[in-house]
Amino acid sequence: MSVGLGAGWSWFSSNIVVDDATIGAIIPNDGEEVNVVKGQSTYSQWYSSYGVWYPSAFEFDVTQTYISYSFEPFSMSITGDEVDVASTP
């Protein structure tokens, strides 16, 4: 699944179950396009001075919606299994 984020604020969600749902695995941010990702109860911000997401324990959840702020358009590729909608709250 490919998710395109425009420059500025973008809402997104995913219906893909992945092995590694940490922010560093989903958005490695090699080009430093994405600055912050916020969920309903937590967030993670990119610190370019150190080249890390903080907090790095942030994980994506298929039952949540997220908003991100990007300096440049960014496309992320999410690979995994489609969520079983019938058994997911």
C-alpha positions in Angstrom: 0.0 0.0 0.0 1.3 3.4 -0.9 0.3 6.5 1.2 1.1 9.9 -0.2 1.5 12.8 2.1 1.4 16.3 0.7 3.5 19.3 2.0 1.9 20.7 5.1 -0.7 18.8 7.3 -2.1 15.5 6.1 -4.5 12.9 7.6 -3.8 9.2 7.0 -4.6 5.7 8.2 -3.6 2.2 7.1 -5.4 -1.1 6.9 -2.2 -3.1 6.6 -0.9 -5.2 9.5 2.9 -5.0 9.5 5.7 -6.9 11.3 7.4 -3.7 12.5 4.9 -0.8 13.1 7.5 1.6 14.7 7.7 5.0 13.2 11.3 4.4 12.0 10.3 1.4 10.0 7.3 3.0 8.4 8.8 6.5 7.9 12.6 6.1 7.8 12.7 9.8 6.9 16.1 9.6 5.1 15.3 12.9 3.2 13.8 14.5 6.4 10.5 15.3 4.6 8.3 14.5 7.6 8.5 16.6 10.8 5.9 15.3 13.1 3.3 12.5 13.3 0.4 12.7 15.8 -2.0 10.0 16.9 -5.0 10.3 19.2 -2.9 10.0 22.3 0.7 10.2 21.4 3.1 11.8 18.8 6.6 11.5 17.5 8.8 14.3 16.1 11.9 14.1 13.9 15.1 15.6 15.4 17.3 16.3 12.4 20.3 17.2 14.6 20.4 13.6 15.7 18.6 11.9 12.8 16.0 10.2 15.0 12.3 10.1 15.8 11.5 11.0 19.4 9.9 9.2 21.1 11.1 6.3 19.0 8.7 3.9 20.7 5.8 5.4 18.7 3.9 2.7 16.8 1.2 2.8 14.2 -2.1 1.0 14.9 -4.6 -0.1 12.2 -7.5 1.2 14.4 -6.2 4.7 14.6 -6.0 7.8 12.3 -2.9 10.0 12.2 -2.0 13.5 11.1 1.5 14.4 10.0 3.3 17.6 9.0 5.7 17.3 6.1 8.1 19.9 4.7 8.0 18.3 1.3 5.6 15.7 -0.3 6.4 12.2 0.9 5.2 8.8 -0.1 5.5 5.8 2.2 5.1 2.2 1.2 3.5 -0.1 3.7 3.9 -3.8 3.2 2.0 -6.5 5.1 -1.3 -8.3 5.4 -4.7 -6.6 5.1 -6.5 -6.3 8.4 -9.4 -8.6 9.0 -12.1 -6.0 9.3 -14.7 -8.4 10.7 -12.4 -9.2 13.7 -10.9 -5.7 14.2 -12.7 -3.3 16.5 
